Structure formats: structure tokens, C-alpha cells
């Protein structure tokens, strides 16, 4: 089955794509959700995909907060 990418999300930093993909698989593994080897997530439930996306967002916000705290702690 050919995979069609209809993703309308545009990355601000395109070089971050590989890191975000890795993060998706790490989060899915932590949640006990298996992403198909072909990468097609269309057969996964909305709950599974939403859980992965929510945890990715939570982790990215945490990373940003830590980075900001590090910037301002030295002043």
C-alpha cells in the first residue's frame, strides 16, 4: 500500500523532522502503542493517535520550559 502524506503541518525548523519522528516512536512505545512498520497510522484509533500527539506536546513544552529556565537562571 502506497503511503500518501496529506500532512498540512509545516515545521518551523525542517531539520527537526527526524527528531520528531524518533520522539513519536519513543512516546508510542512508552504508552504501549505499536505504530505499524510501514508508518501508516490510518488504521490506528483516534484515541491512540491523540495520546501520542498529546504526550509529544507535553514533552516539547517541558523541554522548552527547561530551556527557558536555563536562559534566565543566569541573570
Steps between C-alpha positions, in 0.01 A plus 500: 500500500647835399515756775354838421616791713216746538662668798430873495731572794805698397803479725659828601834319507489232225821339632301400811293249301718198584506586871121540506454165326726335757306669780175366356628142513646546850172639635297226332725236656466659845121493461502140379370597156657339196531706184491281187840441339389667177425819696135511390295607800161503326393173663580622850224637721451871560568434867840343421605777262371768736687349793824498305452859384403619848804346664728639229358847564542457876862393457580786259351757740707352784816522289424862407433591865829345605684687227339829597574442868864440412516825301360713779658332801837660427376858509 
